[in-house]
């Protein structure tokens, strides 16, 4: 399949919409809500507690079977997408009716509702995307989705913050909520994917059969190896960037330097890497892409070790900013490439009949390092120093690469 012709089709356009609809609510919680709370005088400890509302992204596999079992009026995938996007639009706009100083508890519940609805929407969007893409399109389609996911972060992370300097917060949240409409209209316009066998007949079947099917298809030993790979493949990279901003500050960079450099050197290399990764996967196949892109992802960690070896800068000039941009840009490129192949692998590991539950299980497992393991990074830095910490992160990336020998052998380009 020609890479350009593969990119220019209706299914890739749909993947742009699924990525944008999936990314915007999460970045609202990560960027816009904390900025709103801080600008209204809320202390950092309280704002830090708001990160706990992200737990639904890790535990979404618990209610994913409900989305496989029960079919809303518009269909098993379209119906749930439409429902969650509609509710998210209302909840996001509702932030503007409250004051952080007077209504912090209702705001906390709204943030929790956004996280739950967003995680539920991810279940339906991931399943829908898996079911409309052919096997040969999984790499490119998922890379398009991931790129649109990142670009969606520019709305609450950039546009909404700019508007907040010019408009009252209730209008800012109302305008931000309107950016959920593309996902709403997509659910109306697309066709429900046809899946042989239909929805599970009982809730027990929806809960049990996805696990039974996965283990039966792969075997216990292979299933454990696949799950271990999903957990380990991005562990080193995830830990490496968990304390990136404090690391840059310790190296002597000002917050303005970090903001300007990270915004440009971090976002666009990740987007370009994800897009190139998807196009290259058309030629390479998912297995080989995991090897090549994973190696880039691992090597990028050494850029942080290099910065740490230089130590704190006494003065910041063009040379130091260039060094920072190179490190951030190369790491972002590695993340873009590695994530494109990784998400394609997860999609390929699912069965179309139980896509929602299996996809949710795999992505929840992949989120564990970000949610739990990264909590210990501060202790590691305190005991090892930055240079030793980054070498540890590189070492932790090796087991995931080693597992490729079993779960995605180089010589098998398109194993299912």
C-alpha positions as CSV (number, residue, x, y, z in Angstrom):
1,X,0.0,0.0,0.0
2,X,1.3,3.4,-1.0
3,X,2.0,5.5,2.1
4,X,0.4,8.7,0.8
5,X,-2.7,7.0,-0.6
6,X,-3.1,5.2,2.7
7,X,-3.1,8.5,4.5
8,X,-5.6,10.2,2.3
9,X,-8.8,8.3,3.0
10,X,-12.0,8.7,5.0
11,X,-10.9,6.4,7.8
12,X,-7.8,8.5,8.5
13,X,-10.0,11.6,8.7
14,X,-12.2,9.8,11.2
15,X,-9.0,9.0,13.2
16,X,-8.3,12.8,13.4
17,X,-11.7,13.3,15.0
18,X,-11.3,10.4,17.5
19,X,-7.9,11.7,18.6
20,X,-9.2,15.3,19.0
21,X,-12.2,14.1,21.0
22,X,-10.1,11.9,23.2
23,X,-7.3,14.4,23.9
24,X,-9.2,17.6,24.7
25,X,-10.8,16.6,28.0
26,X,-7.6,15.2,29.4
27,X,-5.6,18.3,28.6
28,X,-8.3,20.4,30.1
29,X,-7.7,18.6,33.4
30,X,-3.9,18.8,33.0
31,X,-3.6,22.4,31.8
32,X,-6.7,24.6,32.0
33,X,-8.2,23.6,35.3
34,X,-4.9,24.0,37.3
35,X,-4.2,27.3,35.6
36,X,-7.7,28.5,36.6
37,X,-7.4,27.4,40.2
38,X,-4.0,28.9,40.6
39,X,-5.0,32.2,39.0
40,X,-7.9,32.4,41.5
41,X,-5.6,32.0,44.5
42,X,-5.9,28.2,45.3
43,X,-2.8,26.8,47.0
44,X,-0.6,24.3,45.2
45,X,-1.4,21.4,47.7
46,X,-5.0,21.6,46.8
47,X,-4.3,21.8,43.0
48,X,-2.0,18.8,43.4
49,X,-4.8,16.8,44.9
50,X,-6.8,17.3,41.7
51,X,-4.4,15.0,39.9
52,X,-6.1,12.1,41.8
53,X,-9.2,12.6,39.6
54,X,-7.3,11.0,36.7
55,X,-7.7,7.5,38.3
56,X,-10.5,6.6,35.9
57,X,-8.0,6.5,33.0
58,X,-6.2,3.7,34.9
59,X,-9.3,1.7,36.0
60,X,-11.5,2.1,32.9
61,X,-11.2,-1.6,32.1
62,X,-13.6,-2.2,35.0
63,X,-16.6,-0.8,33.3
64,X,-15.5,-1.3,29.7
65,X,-17.5,-4.6,29.5
66,X,-20.7,-2.5,29.9
67,X,-19.8,-0.7,26.6
68,X,-19.4,-4.0,24.9
69,X,-22.6,-5.5,26.3
70,X,-25.1,-2.7,26.1
71,X,-26.1,-1.0,22.8
72,X,-27.5,2.6,22.9
73,X,-29.9,3.7,20.1
74,X,-27.2,4.8,17.6
75,X,-25.2,1.7,17.9
76,X,-22.6,0.0,20.2
77,X,-19.8,2.5,19.4
78,X,-21.5,5.6,17.9
79,X,-24.1,5.6,20.7
80,X,-21.6,5.7,23.5
81,X,-19.4,8.3,21.7
82,X,-22.4,10.6,21.2
83,X,-23.6,10.2,24.8
84,X,-20.2,10.9,26.4
85,X,-19.4,13.8,24.1
86,X,-22.8,15.4,24.9
87,X,-22.3,15.0,28.7
88,X,-18.7,16.3,28.5
89,X,-19.9,19.4,26.6
90,X,-22.4,20.2,29.5
91,X,-19.9,19.4,32.3
92,X,-17.0,21.4,30.8
93,X,-19.2,24.4,30.3
94,X,-20.5,24.0,33.9
95,X,-17.1,24.9,35.4
96,X,-17.8,28.5,34.6
97,X,-20.8,28.6,37.0
98,X,-18.5,28.1,40.0
99,X,-15.8,30.1,41.9
100,X,-12.7,28.2,43.1
101,X,-12.6,30.2,46.3
102,X,-16.2,29.4,47.3
103,X,-17.0,26.2,45.4
104,X,-13.9,24.0,45.5
105,X,-15.8,20.8,46.3
106,X,-18.3,21.1,43.4
107,X,-15.4,21.9,41.1
108,X,-13.6,18.7,42.3
109,X,-16.7,16.7,41.5
110,X,-16.9,18.3,38.0
111,X,-13.3,17.4,37.4
112,X,-13.9,13.9,38.5
113,X,-17.0,13.7,36.2
114,X,-14.8,15.0,33.3
115,X,-12.2,12.3,34.0
116,X,-14.8,9.5,34.2
117,X,-16.7,10.6,31.1
118,X,-13.4,11.1,29.2
119,X,-12.1,7.7,30.1
120,X,-15.5,6.2,29.1
121,X,-15.3,8.1,25.8
122,X,-11.8,6.7,25.3
123,X,-13.2,3.1,25.6
124,X,-15.7,3.7,22.8
125,X,-13.4,5.8,20.6
126,X,-10.5,3.2,20.8
127,X,-12.9,0.4,20.1
128,X,-14.5,2.3,17.2
129,X,-11.1,3.1,15.7
130,X,-9.9,-0.5,16.0
131,X,-13.1,-1.8,14.2
132,X,-13.0,0.5,11.2
133,X,-9.3,0.1,10.4
134,X,-8.0,-2.8,8.4
135,X,-5.0,-4.7,9.8
136,X,-2.6,-2.9,7.4
137,X,-4.0,0.5,8.5
138,X,-3.5,0.0,12.2
139,X,-0.1,1.7,12.4
140,X,-1.0,4.7,10.3
141,X,-4.5,5.2,11.7
142,X,-3.3,5.0,15.3
143,X,-0.5,7.5,14.7
144,X,-2.9,9.9,13.1
145,X,-5.1,9.5,16.2
146,X,-2.2,10.1,18.6
147,X,-1.1,13.2,16.7
148,X,-4.7,14.7,16.8
149,X,-4.7,13.8,20.5
150,X,-1.7,16.0,21.1
151,X,-2.8,18.8,18.9
152,X,-6.1,18.9,20.9
153,X,-4.0,19.9,23.9
154,X,-3.4,23.3,22.2
155,X,-7.0,24.3,22.9
156,X,-7.1,24.1,26.7
157,X,-3.3,24.5,27.0
158,X,-2.9,27.5,24.7
159,X,-6.0,29.0,23.2
160,X,-8.1,28.9,26.3
161,X,-5.3,30.4,28.4
162,X,-4.9,33.3,25.9
163,X,-8.7,33.9,26.1
164,X,-8.5,33.9,29.9
165,X,-6.5,37.1,29.8
166,X,-9.3,38.8,27.8
167,X,-12.6,37.1,28.8
168,X,-14.2,36.0,32.1
169,X,-13.7,32.4,33.0
170,X,-17.3,31.4,32.4
171,X,-17.0,32.4,28.7
172,X,-13.6,30.6,28.5
173,X,-15.1,27.3,29.6
174,X,-18.1,27.8,27.3
175,X,-15.8,28.3,24.3
176,X,-13.6,25.4,25.3
177,X,-16.7,23.2,25.6
178,X,-17.6,24.0,22.0
179,X,-14.5,22.2,20.8
180,X,-16.2,19.0,21.8
181,X,-18.7,19.4,19.1
182,X,-16.5,17.8,16.3
183,X,-16.6,14.5,18.2
184,X,-20.4,14.9,18.7
185,X,-21.0,15.5,15.0
186,X,-18.6,12.7,14.0
187,X,-20.7,10.2,15.9
188,X,-23.8,11.3,14.0
189,X,-22.2,11.2,10.5
190,X,-20.1,8.0,10.6
191,X,-21.5,4.5,10.2
192,X,-21.5,1.9,12.9
193,X,-18.8,-0.7,12.2
194,X,-20.1,-4.1,11.4
195,X,-18.5,-6.8,13.6
196,X,-19.2,-10.5,13.1
197,X,-21.0,-12.0,16.1
198,X,-22.4,-8.7,17.4
199,X,-22.5,-7.6,21.0
200,X,-22.1,-10.2,23.9
201,X,-25.4,-11.6,24.8
202,X,-25.0,-11.4,28.6
203,X,-23.0,-9.2,31.0
204,X,-21.1,-12.3,32.2
205,X,-20.0,-13.0,28.6
206,X,-18.9,-9.3,28.2
207,X,-16.8,-9.6,31.4
208,X,-15.3,-13.1,31.1
209,X,-15.0,-13.7,27.4
210,X,-12.5,-10.9,26.5
211,X,-10.0,-12.4,29.0
212,X,-10.9,-16.0,28.0
213,X,-10.5,-15.2,24.3
214,X,-7.1,-13.4,24.8
215,X,-5.6,-16.1,26.9
216,X,-7.1,-18.8,24.6
217,X,-5.7,-17.1,21.5
218,X,-2.2,-16.4,22.9
219,X,-1.8,-19.1,25.6
220,X,-1.0,-18.3,29.2
221,X,2.7,-17.9,28.6
222,X,2.4,-15.7,25.6
223,X,-0.4,-13.6,27.2
224,X,1.9,-12.9,30.2
225,X,4.7,-11.9,27.9
226,X,2.4,-9.5,26.0
227,X,1.1,-7.9,29.2
228,X,4.6,-7.6,30.5
229,X,5.7,-5.9,27.3
230,X,2.8,-3.4,27.4
231,X,3.8,-2.5,31.0
232,X,7.6,-2.2,30.3
233,X,7.9,-0.8,26.7
234,X,7.5,2.8,27.7
235,X,8.5,2.5,31.4
236,X,11.9,4.1,31.0
237,X,10.7,6.9,28.8
238,X,7.8,7.7,31.1
239,X,9.9,7.9,34.2
240,X,12.5,9.9,32.4
241,X,10.1,12.8,31.7
242,X,8.1,12.6,35.0
243,X,10.2,15.3,36.6
244,X,11.3,17.1,33.4
245,X,10.4,20.6,34.5
246,X,12.1,20.4,37.9
247,X,15.1,19.0,36.1
248,X,15.3,21.9,33.7
249,X,15.0,24.3,36.7
250,X,17.8,22.5,38.5
251,X,19.9,23.0,35.4
252,X,19.5,26.7,35.7
253,X,16.9,27.4,33.1
254,X,14.2,30.0,33.8
255,X,10.5,29.1,33.6
256,X,10.1,31.4,30.6
257,X,13.0,29.6,28.8
258,X,11.4,26.2,29.5
259,X,8.0,27.4,28.4
260,X,9.1,28.8,25.1
261,X,11.5,26.0,24.2
262,X,9.3,23.1,25.4
263,X,6.3,24.5,23.6
264,X,8.0,24.4,20.2
265,X,10.7,21.8,20.6
266,X,8.4,19.4,22.4
267,X,5.1,19.4,20.5
268,X,6.0,19.5,16.9
269,X,8.8,16.9,16.9
270,X,6.3,14.6,18.7
271,X,3.6,15.3,16.0
272,X,6.1,14.9,13.1
273,X,7.5,11.8,14.7
274,X,4.0,10.3,15.1
275,X,3.1,11.0,11.5
276,X,6.3,9.8,10.1
277,X,6.1,6.7,12.3
278,X,2.7,5.9,10.9
279,X,3.8,6.3,7.3
280,X,7.0,4.3,7.9
281,X,4.9,1.5,9.5
282,X,3.1,1.1,6.2
283,X,6.4,-0.1,4.8
284,X,8.1,-1.6,7.9
285,X,5.2,-3.3,9.5
286,X,4.3,-3.0,13.2
287,X,7.0,-5.5,14.5
288,X,9.9,-3.8,12.9
289,X,8.6,-0.4,13.8
290,X,8.6,-1.4,17.5
291,X,12.3,-2.3,17.2
292,X,13.4,0.8,15.3
293,X,11.2,3.4,17.1
294,X,11.9,1.8,20.5
295,X,15.6,2.2,19.9
296,X,15.2,5.9,19.1
297,X,13.0,6.2,22.2
298,X,15.7,4.6,24.4
299,X,18.6,6.6,22.9
300,X,16.7,9.8,23.5
301,X,16.9,9.2,27.3
302,X,20.7,9.7,27.1
303,X,20.1,13.3,26.0
304,X,18.8,14.0,29.6
305,X,21.9,12.3,31.0
306,X,24.1,14.5,28.8
307,X,22.4,17.7,30.2
308,X,22.8,16.3,33.7
309,X,26.5,15.7,33.1
310,X,27.0,19.3,32.1
311,X,25.5,20.4,35.4
312,X,23.8,23.6,36.4
313,X,24.4,26.5,34.1
314,X,25.8,29.7,35.7
315,X,24.4,31.8,32.8
316,X,21.8,30.9,30.1
317,X,22.6,31.9,26.6
318,X,21.8,30.8,23.0
319,X,24.2,27.7,23.4
320,X,22.4,26.5,26.5
321,X,18.9,27.0,25.0
322,X,20.0,25.2,21.9
323,X,21.1,22.2,24.0
324,X,17.8,22.2,25.8
325,X,15.9,22.4,22.5
326,X,17.9,19.5,21.1
327,X,17.3,17.3,24.1
328,X,13.5,18.1,24.3
329,X,13.1,17.8,20.5
330,X,14.9,14.4,20.2
331,X,13.0,13.0,23.2
332,X,9.7,14.2,21.7
333,X,10.5,12.7,18.4
334,X,11.3,9.4,20.1
335,X,8.0,9.6,22.0
336,X,6.1,10.3,18.8
337,X,7.7,7.3,17.0
338,X,7.5,4.9,19.9
339,X,3.9,5.8,20.8
340,X,2.7,5.3,17.2
341,X,4.1,1.8,17.0
342,X,3.0,0.9,20.6
343,X,-0.6,1.9,20.2
344,X,-0.8,0.1,16.9
345,X,0.6,-3.1,18.7
346,X,-2.1,-2.7,21.4
347,X,-4.8,-2.4,18.7
348,X,-3.6,-5.4,16.9
349,X,-3.6,-7.5,20.1
350,X,-7.4,-7.0,20.5
351,X,-10.2,-9.1,19.1
352,X,-12.9,-7.2,17.2
353,X,-15.7,-8.9,19.2
354,X,-14.3,-7.6,22.5
355,X,-12.4,-4.5,21.4
356,X,-13.7,-2.2,24.1
357,X,-12.7,-4.4,27.1
358,X,-9.4,-5.6,25.7
359,X,-8.3,-2.2,24.5
360,X,-9.2,-0.6,27.8
361,X,-7.3,-3.3,29.7
362,X,-4.2,-2.9,27.7
363,X,-4.2,0.9,27.7
364,X,-4.9,0.9,31.5
365,X,-1.9,-1.4,32.0
366,X,0.2,0.9,29.9
367,X,-0.9,3.9,32.1
368,X,0.3,2.3,35.3
369,X,3.9,3.5,35.0
370,X,2.7,7.1,34.5
371,X,0.2,6.9,37.3
372,X,2.0,4.9,40.0
373,X,5.6,4.2,39.2
374,X,6.4,7.9,38.5
375,X,5.3,8.7,42.0
376,X,8.7,7.3,43.2
377,X,10.9,9.3,40.8
378,X,11.5,12.1,43.3
379,X,12.9,9.6,45.8
380,X,15.2,8.1,43.2
381,X,16.5,11.5,42.1
382,X,17.2,12.4,45.8
383,X,19.2,9.3,46.3
384,X,21.0,8.9,42.9
385,X,21.2,12.4,41.5
386,X,20.0,13.4,38.1
387,X,22.7,11.6,36.1
388,X,22.3,8.3,37.8
389,X,18.5,8.6,37.6
390,X,18.6,9.0,33.8
391,X,21.0,6.0,33.4
392,X,18.5,4.0,35.5
393,X,15.7,5.1,33.2
394,X,17.7,3.9,30.2
395,X,18.3,0.6,31.9
396,X,14.6,0.2,32.6
397,X,13.8,0.7,28.9
398,X,15.9,-2.4,28.0
399,X,13.6,-5.2,29.3
400,X,10.7,-3.9,27.1
401,X,13.0,-4.0,24.1
402,X,14.2,-7.5,25.0
403,X,10.7,-8.8,25.1
404,X,10.3,-7.8,21.4
405,X,12.2,-11.0,20.7
406,X,9.1,-12.9,21.8
407,X,6.1,-10.7,21.2
408,X,7.2,-9.0,18.0
409,X,10.1,-10.8,16.2
410,X,11.9,-8.7,13.6
411,X,11.6,-11.3,10.9
412,X,7.8,-11.5,11.2
413,X,6.6,-8.2,9.7
414,X,2.8,-8.6,10.2
415,X,2.2,-11.2,12.9
416,X,-1.3,-10.9,14.4
